[in-house]
Amino acid sequence: MTLPPPPTQIREPGPGARALRAPFEARTWQETLHLLLNLPVGIVTFTVVVTGLATGLGMLITLVGIPIIFATMYLSRGMGVIERARARALLRVDVPAPYRADPPADTWWRVHVSRFTDPATWVEVGYHLLMLPVGVFTFAIALAFWTVGLSLVTFPFYAWALPNDVIFGNGLQIVTDEGTVTIGPYGVQVFDSPLALVLVFLLGVVLVLATPWIVRGLATANRMFVRGMIGSDLFARERTLTETRAAAVDLAAEDRRRIERDLHDGVQQRLVSLAMDLGRAKEKMDADPDRAKELVTDAHEEAKLAITEVRDLARGIHPAVLTDRGLDAALSSLAARSPVPVEVSVDVVTRPPASTEAAAYFVVSEALTNVAKHAKASKASVTVRRADDGWLTIQVQDDGVGGASIVEGSGLAGLRDRVRALDGEMHLLSPEGGPTVLMVEIPCAS
């Protein structure tokens, strides 16, 4: 029997291959173009912002300066949009706009004042002012290294057209008079013109191979500068916290409405029926003892059903077993009540905070409810792990028909908002035909 050949493994190129390939990669020239464009862009942005603010502040006493300052602010925002697009195209970094959401436009001026007082607006103005010195630096470095490296590489092809004495900067001198070449500040003599040309060519090759890595270092610093000034993580974090806080408030209100609905439609109706049965039994106690006994029996059954519904309702809010025995016991109890066979694996040595445990329990509960209702699955599995980095990972998988999606207003959207309220993340993989995998990560460092 002939064994099939082993699969071909894709090897990562070595350092030498990467160094030789770097000058010819599109990334190198895109980043070089971005560094060179920083200077003309910086001249334009600096001029626009300084002119607009100086004119507006100088004319504030006449009130004409107010619309000029607001116009400058909107010009700054427009230039910020262009800068984020330039970074996305040339630096391959996605920088989301850091502005906070506009308030309701109940008055004509409210949105404009909100944008004017947005801290991200003025950080962006600072970016446009700093682009000029940054542009001078990146333009000079990128242009100098590329021009010197390429001029040295091509030197053997145009050396014949140069005068006899050629000097490169302070450290490299080349004298081609009668075949004599001097290289370096210490006057190393080379008495062979072809050898001198080869040495110059090799020096140029070294510079050309090193320049892409210098460019990439500058581009990396430029990415940090762009993200920090016109896509600040601080403002994005503030916006995220605002959104998650609003989602948490909405979830709390929805939970309260759900509890009220369950109490009104379930337990309350049971208790009303129980009271009516007991009232009828009391009336017939003397006249019809047998009928009174039947009514008392029915009332007893209603009381047991009411107790069961109250217990289920309390378990849905926060089960006692979760508080007493932790996630392993609570999820095992949850799986035992599922109509779909569920395999549970919990590896949590140190118990996470109560809020994290409650969120994990609710995620698994909702996920298993969806599996039972919609997935048409024959089995499911729940895996919970607490990693060393302080994150609780929950994975719920089933072998159902798939096709699940997160739609606003759905149960999965509610789960996502609940997880985000705890700074967690939720991912759903559910192709048509299955399987469906729900992955949730919640920070639980205490």
C-alpha positions, 0 to 999 in steps of 0.5 A: 500500500502506497502512502500518500505524500505528506502535505506541503508545509508553508514555510515562513521566509527567513530574515535574509529573504524578508530583507531582500524582499522588503524594498519591493513590497507594496507595503514599503512604498505605501508607508513611504508615500504616507511619510512623504505626504506628511509634510504637504499635508502638515503645511495645509492643516497647520495653515488652515487651523492657525489661520482660522483660529487666529482670525476667529479669535481676533474678531471675537469682539465683533461676534463675527469670529464665532462663526469663523471658529465654528467653521474652522472646527468643521474644517478640522473635522473634515481634514480628520476624515481625510487623515483617517482615510489616508491612514487606512489606505497607506498605513493599513490601520482602521481608525474609527472616528472618536467623536461622541454621539450627537444629542437630539437636535431639539434646537438648531444650536445644540448639535453644534455646541456639543461638537464644539465642546467635544474633547475629541474635536480639540485633540484633533485640532492639536493633531493638525498643528503637530502634523507640520513638525512631524511631517518635516521629520518623516519627510526628511528621514524617508527622503534622505535614506531613499535618495542616498541609498538609491544614488549609491546603488546607481553610482557606477552608472553615472560616475563617469559624468561626475567631476574628478572630486566627489564628496558625500557628506562628512564621512564618505569621500570618493576621489576618482582622479587617476583611479584613486578613491578615498572612503571614510573619514580616516582616508582609507585609500583604494587604488583601484577605480572598479573596486571603489565603484563596487564598494560604493554599490555595496554600501548603497545596497546595504542602505536600500535594504535597511531603509524599508525597516527604518520606514516601517519603524517610522510608520509604526510610530505614525500609526500610534500618533494617528490612533492616539490623536484622531482615533483616541482609544480613550474617547472610544472607551468613553463611548463604549462605556456609555453604550454599555451603560445604556444597554445595562439599564435597558436590560435591567428594565427588561428583566423587571418587566419580565418578572412583573409579567411572569408574576402577573400572568403566572403566579398571580393567576395561580394564587387567584385561582387558589383563593377562589377554590378555597372560597368555594370550598368554605361555602360548601363545607357544611352543605356539600362536604364531598364537593368541598373536599374536591375543591380543597384538593384542587386548591392544594394542586394550585398551591403546589403549582404556584410554589413551582412557578415561584421557584422557577422564577427565582431560579431564573433571576439568580438560582440558590445553587449558583450562590451556594455551590458555584457554576459547576453545580448550577450549570449541571442542574440547568443541563439536567432540566434541558430537553436536549442532552447536554454535556457540561464541562466546567474548569473554574478553580477560583470562583469568579465574581458574583456578577460574572457567575450570574452572567455566565449562568444566564448566557448558558440558560438562554443558549440552551433555551434557544437550542431546545426551541430553534436548533432541532439538535440531538445534543449540545455541549457546554464548556466553561474555562477560567484562563490564567489571564483572568477571563472566563470563557463560555462555549455552547455548541449544538449539532442543530440546523444552524442559521442563527444570527444576532438581530436587534431585539432578539434574545441573542442581541440581549445576551450580547448587550448583557456580556458587553455590560461586563466588558465581555465579548460574544461571538456566534458561528452558525452556518446553515446546516450547523453546527452552532457555536456560541463563544463568550468571554467575560473578564473576571479578574478580582 
